[in-house]
Amino acid sequence: MQSRDYNVPVHTPSLKSAPLLTAMVMLFFCPNLLGQARTLPSQTGSVDDVLKPENSNGTWGYVNSRGLFVIKPKFFAAQPFKEGVALVVTQKPWQPLGSEYGEFRLAQITYIDNSGHEIRPPLSVRRAASFSDGLAVVVPDSTLRIKGGCAKGGYLNTKGDWAIKPQFDDLRDFSEGLAAVNLGANCLMGGKWGYIDKEGQTAIPFRFVWAGTFYNGRACVRERPPEDEVIDRSGNIIPGEKCR
């Protein structure tokens, strides 16, 4: 570190330089005088700020890139924002299963936008996931609570409405416009898998004992155990391609 030379004279601005100093101050604090506006960071963050879930004394909220809470901590759990909305848990699960693979089970959940506004009233679920390809897997647990046993699932849209009403015995995330769903399973056991489009219409018939998610126009399926095969978006098996 260089030592300071106290023999170097210190320049003290004279009254003649005051206009220059005033101009420099004006340009720093009012740069729009040069046609370019300067904005200072806000404590609440900008609209484009990426919000991240953050725990504070046991409850979850969302902080901006500066680490400041934009959505105050009030949730029992929270997932990252996906496609403009985030899955949050508003009531503790009655059985402590918690989160599994980004899904919440046996809890009361809802989805919020980046202002913290709930896109729908909270609902009790057997299972719920973050949004994927514009829709979110949700399995309400009303059947489980009222009658016991299994429950059927469907898909919510980003408005909080049922895009595809609960009717499937098991289901996966949408990807590339298609989702693998199961009909006939008894509490996730058995049944047949096929694929639906975003209208809920069958796109690939229910003929598989297992079906995966589409990626780059391909999906792994199992039609005759134990071998897995690769299909295209029309459900045709692609010879020579193998599942990893």
Disulfide bonds with the S-S distance in Angstrom:
Cys150-Cys187 1.76
Cys220-Cys243 2.13
